[in-house]
Amino acid sequence: MEDVGVGPWVGPWPVEARYDPALLAEGDRRNVVDRYRYWRREAIVADLDIRRHEFHVAIENWQHDLNIGTVVRTANAFLAAEVHIVGKRKWNRRGAMVTDRYQHIRQHPTIEEFAAWAEAAGLTVVGIDNLPGARLLEQAELPRRCVLLFGQEGPGLSEGARAACDRVLFIAQFGSTRSINAGVASGIAMHAWIRRWAEFPGGTNAANAAPRSEFPRGTSGAYAPPRSEFPDSLDGNPQGGRT
């Protein structure tokens, strides 16, 4: 099996404070991008803090939802400002793959406390769930400053969470399953924000992206359906339960 990361530093050691002597001596096998090889954890977090995006992610945790680790890992990949866990403090960190060390995480004991915090912070609360009246994510405009709120696996957004939302969006699906799990849904929703608001290499942002012809073919296998294939909103019997 091929080794992950890099071995001990070769040559004179760098003198900058961001470098970790132990990693320089022993090698760096952590799950970090090459930019941060041999850096101290605190230095990595400080550098990320300079560039964090303006969206937050929140997930309810009343039954120790196993998706939370995936949500945290994805939030780290997309450089979310913070992850908010609403409910029980304890959560399964295995799925985070140690990315929680680099991601700011805030816990709110109740949905009411979370909602009060979001209002004080001036953030729009956007629920993601396939509920009656929800609007299609793929045709919605996500606010630049927002919190993407996800419910517990199974029941979806709680009644209190629904009441806390300024708007609710649902994700387009094509198969027979009624819903997708919160971990997958969070990645789709976060990437929707990234496509709209993130600054891309070369100074291009999603709001003024290069024409599609300038991107290499095969970068996306997603099918974009004609507008007529999806309603603007969901009506009828409540579905709920994930997205």
C-alpha positions in Angstrom: 0.0 0.0 0.0 1.3 3.4 -1.0 2.2 5.7 2.0 0.1 8.8 2.5 1.7 12.2 2.9 5.5 12.9 3.0 8.5 11.6 4.9 10.9 13.6 7.1 12.1 16.9 5.8 15.2 16.7 3.6 17.8 19.4 3.9 18.0 22.4 6.3 14.8 22.9 8.4 12.7 25.9 7.8 12.7 28.4 10.6 9.2 29.8 10.3 7.1 29.3 13.4 4.3 27.6 11.5 6.4 24.4 11.1 6.2 21.6 13.6 9.6 20.2 14.6 8.1 16.7 15.2 6.6 16.6 11.7 9.8 17.8 10.1 11.7 15.0 11.9 9.2 12.2 11.4 7.2 13.1 8.3 3.6 14.3 7.8 1.0 11.6 7.2 -2.0 13.7 8.0 -5.0 14.2 5.7 -4.1 17.7 4.7 -3.4 19.4 1.3 0.2 19.8 0.3 0.1 23.5 1.2 -0.1 22.6 4.9 2.5 19.8 5.0 4.7 20.0 8.2 2.5 22.9 9.5 1.4 23.0 13.2 -2.3 22.5 13.6 -2.8 25.9 15.1 -1.0 27.5 12.1 -3.3 25.7 9.7 -6.4 26.8 11.5 -5.2 30.4 11.6 -4.5 30.4 7.9 -8.0 28.9 7.2 -9.6 31.5 9.3 -8.3 34.2 7.0 -10.1 32.7 4.1 -13.3 31.1 5.6 -16.5 31.5 3.7 -19.6 33.3 5.0 -21.9 30.3 5.1 -22.5 28.1 8.2 -23.8 24.6 8.5 -26.1 23.3 11.2 -27.5 19.8 11.9 -29.9 18.6 14.6 -28.5 15.9 16.9 -31.2 14.4 19.1 -30.2 10.7 18.5 -26.5 10.8 17.9 -26.8 11.1 14.1 -24.0 9.3 12.4 -24.1 11.8 9.5 -22.5 14.6 11.6 -19.0 13.4 10.9 -19.6 13.6 7.2 -21.1 17.0 7.5 -18.1 18.3 9.4 -15.6 16.8 6.9 -17.5 18.3 4.0 -17.8 21.7 5.8 -14.0 21.6 6.2 -13.5 20.8 2.5 -15.7 23.8 1.5 -14.3 26.1 4.2 -17.5 26.8 6.1 -17.3 29.5 8.8 -18.6 27.1 11.4 -20.6 23.9 12.0 -23.4 24.1 14.5 -24.7 21.0 16.3 -28.1 21.5 17.7 -29.1 19.2 20.5 -26.8 16.7 22.2 -23.2 17.7 22.6 -21.8 14.2 21.9 -21.5 13.1 18.3 -19.7 10.4 16.4 -16.4 11.9 15.2 -15.3 8.9 13.1 -16.8 10.1 9.9 -15.0 13.5 10.3 -11.7 11.8 9.6 -9.9 14.2 12.0 -11.1 17.3 10.1 -12.9 18.5 13.2 -9.4 19.6 14.4 -9.4 22.3 11.7 -13.1 23.2 11.7 -14.9 25.6 14.2 -17.7 23.7 15.8 -20.4 25.3 18.0 -23.0 23.4 20.0 -26.5 24.8 20.8 -28.6 22.8 23.4 -31.9 23.8 21.8 -33.2 24.9 18.5 -34.5 28.1 20.1 -30.9 29.0 21.2 -29.6 28.3 17.8 -32.3 30.4 16.2 -31.5 33.3 18.6 -27.8 33.0 17.8 -28.5 33.1 14.0 -30.7 36.1 14.3 -28.1 38.0 16.4 -25.4 37.1 13.8 -27.6 38.4 10.9 -27.7 35.0 9.1 -30.6 33.7 7.1 -31.6 30.2 8.2 -32.1 28.0 5.1 -33.6 24.6 5.9 -32.9 21.7 3.5 -35.7 19.2 3.4 -38.4 17.9 1.0 -41.3 19.5 2.8 -44.5 20.9 1.4 -43.9 24.5 0.2 -40.1 24.0 -0.1 -38.5 25.6 -3.1 -36.1 23.8 -5.5 -32.5 24.3 -4.5 -31.3 24.2 -8.1 -33.4 27.2 -9.0 -33.0 29.1 -5.7 -30.6 32.0 -4.9 -28.8 31.1 -1.7 -27.9 34.1 0.5 -24.3 34.9 0.8 -24.6 35.1 4.6 -26.6 32.1 5.7 -26.9 28.9 7.8 -27.8 25.7 6.0 -29.9 23.7 8.4 -30.3 19.9 8.2 -32.5 17.7 10.3 -32.0 14.4 12.0 -31.6 11.3 9.8 -35.1 9.8 9.3 -37.5 12.4 10.6 -35.8 15.4 8.9 -36.2 18.9 10.3 -38.0 18.9 13.6 -41.1 21.1 14.1 -39.0 23.6 16.0 -36.3 23.7 13.2 -39.0 24.3 10.6 -40.3 27.2 12.5 -36.7 28.6 12.8 -36.2 28.6 9.0 -36.5 31.7 7.0 -36.9 29.5 3.9 -36.9 25.8 3.1 -35.3 24.3 -0.1 -35.4 20.7 -1.5 -32.9 18.9 -3.7 -34.0 17.5 -7.1 -34.1 13.7 -7.2 -34.8 11.4 -10.1 -35.0 7.8 -8.7 -37.5 5.9 -6.6 -36.1 6.8 -3.1 -38.1 9.4 -1.2 -35.0 11.0 0.2 -31.2 11.1 0.5 -29.3 11.1 3.8 -28.2 14.3 5.5 -24.5 13.8 4.9 -25.0 13.7 1.1 -27.6 16.5 1.2 -25.2 18.7 3.1 -22.5 18.3 0.4 -24.9 19.2 -2.4 -26.2 22.3 -0.6 -22.8 23.5 0.4 -21.6 23.1 -3.2 -24.5 25.1 -4.4 -23.3 27.9 -2.2 -19.8 27.5 -3.5 -20.8 27.7 -7.1 -22.7 30.9 -6.4 -20.3 32.8 -4.1 -16.8 31.3 -3.8 -13.7 32.8 -5.3 -12.0 30.4 -7.7 -8.3 30.3 -8.6 -7.4 33.1 -10.9 -9.8 35.5 -9.4 -12.9 34.1 -11.0 -16.0 33.8 -8.7 -19.1 31.7 -9.2 -21.2 34.8 -9.9 -19.1 35.6 -12.9 -17.8 32.2 -13.9 -16.0 31.5 -17.2 -18.1 30.1 -20.1 -18.6 26.4 -19.8 -16.5 25.9 -23.0 -13.5 27.1 -21.0 -13.7 24.2 -18.6 -12.4 20.7 -19.6 -15.1 18.2 -20.7 -16.0 15.6 -18.2 -15.8 17.8 -15.1 -19.4 17.1 -14.3 -21.6 14.1 -15.1 -24.7 15.7 -13.6 -27.8 16.0 -15.8 -29.5 19.3 -15.7 -33.2 18.7 -16.4 -35.3 21.2 -18.3 -37.1 23.5 -15.9 -40.5 21.9 -16.8 -39.4 18.6 -15.2 -39.5 20.0 -11.7 -42.1 22.1 -9.9 -40.9 25.4 -8.4 -42.1 24.1 -5.0 -43.4 21.0 -3.3 -47.1 20.7 -2.5 -49.3 17.9 -1.3 -48.8 15.5 1.6 -45.8 16.1 3.9 -42.8 14.0 3.1 -40.0 15.3 5.3 -37.4 12.9 6.6 -34.1 14.0 5.2 -34.0 15.7 1.8 
